[in-house]
């Protein structure tokens, strides 16, 4: 298992306000002792070839890999022209993922926003159509698309269309490709969807190709039942706070047992730092210790279900 880091706490500064550059983050991340850095499309203030090459050099000079790109396409937009533009933007990010991460790197994909008036059947069909149409490019580039069980991108107006597990599974199950498409599992997003994260993992573990690790904490005097909405989801309530991985609501013993039992020995990316760099470092230490305990200290990148799919496709 290899560990990457994603600076959740810096998203506003790096993506929205652009007061902190990706190069500053790369320098800070050296102190974490991790293997790679997950990037966000918003970290790319320029996508000119020369700038991407400069970023690639900086990542490698710092001793990191770039295994995962966090992209947020909106394939459920009611305007067909906008969906086409989202498709093209995703394709561009896939090419950048291949350049920075090389063969086997993963580019995140989402269904899109829960736009008012978009029927579930239409949104599912549009998302499946868009993702399926991008799979030949993924094959050409030698990368994977991974759909995350998601809540809401920082630049979005509405929450994730496929936040509810039953909608998420409809999209995943409609895409047969297991060589260039899979699931990026985020345990805390399962909680915001109103379900137990370990239970949700068990339902998709055969499709998991990457993981984002985070944790959530309930403010004193609050229960999850207090936060549930009419549809059973929870969302980003201020009473559900980020914190150090392994110290919150997620049952990481069950999560790691499920992952290793399914032959998962791939990338796990830390999504933390909302409360400062010290907590990000503590989360990194938790995963380093977990690698020794649950993964036998392995630094491999092996996913049994993915290897089996590749073998089957090769005949």
N, C-alpha and C positions, 0 to 999 in steps of 0.2 A: 504494500500500500504506500502510495506517495501522497504527501501533504502539500496542498497549495494554500494560498491566503488571498482573501478578498476583503478589502477595507470598507465594510459596510458603513462605518462611522464617517468616512471621508466622502461619501457620495455627493452630498450637497456641495462641498468645496471643490470636488474634482469634476463633477458633471454639470451642476446647475450654475454655481457662481464662477467656476473655473479660476479659483484662487490658489489651487494646489495642483501641481502637475504630476503626471504619471512618473516622471523621472525622480521627483522628490519622494514619491511613494516607494519606488524601487530601492532607493538608498535606505529608507527607513526599514524596509522589509528584511534587509540583510540580518537584522538582529533577531529574527524569529526562528531561524534554524529550520525553515521549511524548504521543500524541493522546488516549488513552482509558484507562479503568480497567476491567478485567474484575472483576466482583464474584463473591463466593461466597455461597451461600444462608446459610452460617453467619455472615456479616458482618452479617446483618439480625437484630439482637437483638430487634427489634420489627418486626412487619409491619402495624402500625396505619397507616391512610391518612395521618395527619398525620406520622408518622415517615418514611414513604416519600417524601412531598413534601419534608420537610426534607432528606433525603439527596439527592434530585434537585437541590435548590437548591445544596447544598454541592458536588456534582460539577460542575455548570455554572459556579458561581462561581469554581472553581479552573481553569476553562478546559478541562475534560475532557468527553469523550463516555463513554457506558456501552454498549459494543457487545455485550458477552457476559456472560451469567450462568452461573456454574458450579453446576449442580444435580446431585444424585446420587440419582435415584430407584431403588428396588429392586423392579423389576417381575418378578423371578424368585423372590420369596419363596414358600415352599410354601403359605402360608395365603392363601386368596383374599380374605379380608376385609382383610388387611394390604396386599395388592396394590391393592385398591380405595382404601385410605387413601393409599398412595403416589401413585396416579393423581391424587387430589384435591390432594395437596401439590404435585405437579408443575404442575397447572393454576394454582394460586395463584402459583407462582413465574413462570409464563409471563405472567400478568397484571402482575406486578411488573416483569418484564423489559420489557414493552411500555411501562409508565409511565416507567421510568427510561431506556430506550434508544430508544424510538420505533420507527417502521416500519423493518424490515430488521434489527433487533437479533436476536441469537441466544441461545436458552436451551439449555444443554447437557442432553442426556438420555443415560442409560446403560441397559444391559440390566438389571443388578442384580448381586447377589452370587452366588457359586458355592456356594449352600447345599448341604450334604451331602444326597444322596438325590434331588436334582432332576435328572431326565434331560435330556439336551441337547435332544431334540425338544420336551419340555414347556417348558423355559426359553425356547427360541427362539420358540415359539408365544405364550407369555405376553408376552414383550417386544414382539413384532411387534403383537400385539393392543392392548397399552397405548399404544404410540407411535402406531399408526394411529388409535386413538380420540381422540387429542389433536390430530391434524392439523386438524380443522375449527376448533378454537379458535385454533390458530396462524394459520390463514387469516383468521379474524375479527379477530385482533389485529394482523395484518400483520407477524408475526415468523417466525423459523425455529426448528425443533428440529434440533440437531446432535448426533449420537451420536459420542462420543469413543472411539478405541481406548485403552482405559483399563487401569489395573492395580488400584488399590484406593483407595477414598475413606477419608479420615482417620477417619471415624466408623464404618466398616464392620468387621465381624468377619472376613469372608471376602473373598478377591480377587474381581475382576471375572469374571462368568459368561462374557462374550464376550471374554476376554483373547486367546485363540488366534485368529489371523487367519481361519481357516476358519469359526469360529462367528460371528465379527464379520461376515464377508461374507454369511453366511446371513441374518442379520437385515437388513443393508443392502439386499441384493438382493430381499428379500421386500417391501420398501416402495417402491412405484413413484413416489410423489410426489417430484418434484425441484424443486418450487417452494417448499415449506415444510419440507422435510426434506433433510438432507445429513450430511456427515461433518466432525467436528472432528478434525484430524490432530495427533497429538502424537508427534514423532519418538522421544523417549526412552522412551515407553511401548511403542513397537514393539521397542526393544531389550530391555525387561524381558519382553516376550512371546517373546523368543528369535529375532527376525528382524531383518534389515537394515532400517533405517528408510527409506532411499531406495527400496529395492525395494518395501517395503510401500506407500509413497506412490504409486508408479507404478501399483499395483493398484487404488487408490481415488481417484486424483486427479480423475476425472470427477465425483465426488460431493462433493469437499471444498468447504466453504463458509466455514470458519474454521480457524485454526491456533493451537496453543499451542507456543511455542518454548522449548526447554530443552536441556540437554546433560548427559551423564554421563561419568564418568572411572573407569577401573579402578585400584584400588589396586596398588601395586608388587608384582610377582610373581604377579599374578592374570590369568587369561584368561577370556573369556566362556565357553569350554568348561568351565572349572572350576566355573562358577556354574550351569550348566544342570541342571534337574531332570529327572526321568524323562519328563515330557511335553514337554520341550524348552523350557519357559519358564524365566525367571530370577527375576523378582520383585524385591523391594526388599532386595537383599543389601547389607550394610555395605561390601562390597568394590566396590560400584558407586555412586560418590558423585556428588552434584550439583556443578556448577561453572559457570563463565562460558560463555555460549553461544558456539559457534564454536571452542572450544578442546578439545572432547572427542571422543567416539566418533561423533557424527553428522556425516555428510558433507554440510555445508550447501551446498557448491557443487552437488552433484547435486540436493539438495532444491530449491534455488532455481531451478535449470535446469528441473526437472520442473514446478514451479509456474508459472513464467512461460511455459513452452512450452505449458501448458494454458490460458493466459489468466487465471491467478489474480493478482489485484491487490487482494486484500481485506485483512481484519484479521489481524495476527499478534500474539499476546499473549505477552509474556515471562513464563515461569514460572520464577522464580529468586529468589535472596535467602536460600537456606538457609544460606549461609556469611556472611551479612551484607549490608547495604545497598550497600556498595561494589561487590560482585560483581553485584548487581542493576543498578547504574548502568553497569557495564562491559558487561553484556549489552544494555542499552538502546543504548549507543554502537555495539555491533556491529550491531544491527538498523538503526540510523539509517544507518550506512555501507553496509549491505547494500541498503537502499532505493535509495541513489544508484547503486550498482553494478549491481544486478540488475533493479530496477524503474524505472530512469530518473528517480529522484527523485519518482515519482508519489505523490500523497496521495489518489488516487482510492480508491473502494471498488467495485471491479468484478470480478465472477467470471463468466467467459465462459460456463461451463456453466450457471450459474444464470440468466443473462440469456437464454440460448437456451431454457431450460425455461419461463421466463415468457412469452417470445414465442410459443412453441408452445401454451401454455395459453390465451393470449389469442386464438388463431386466426389 
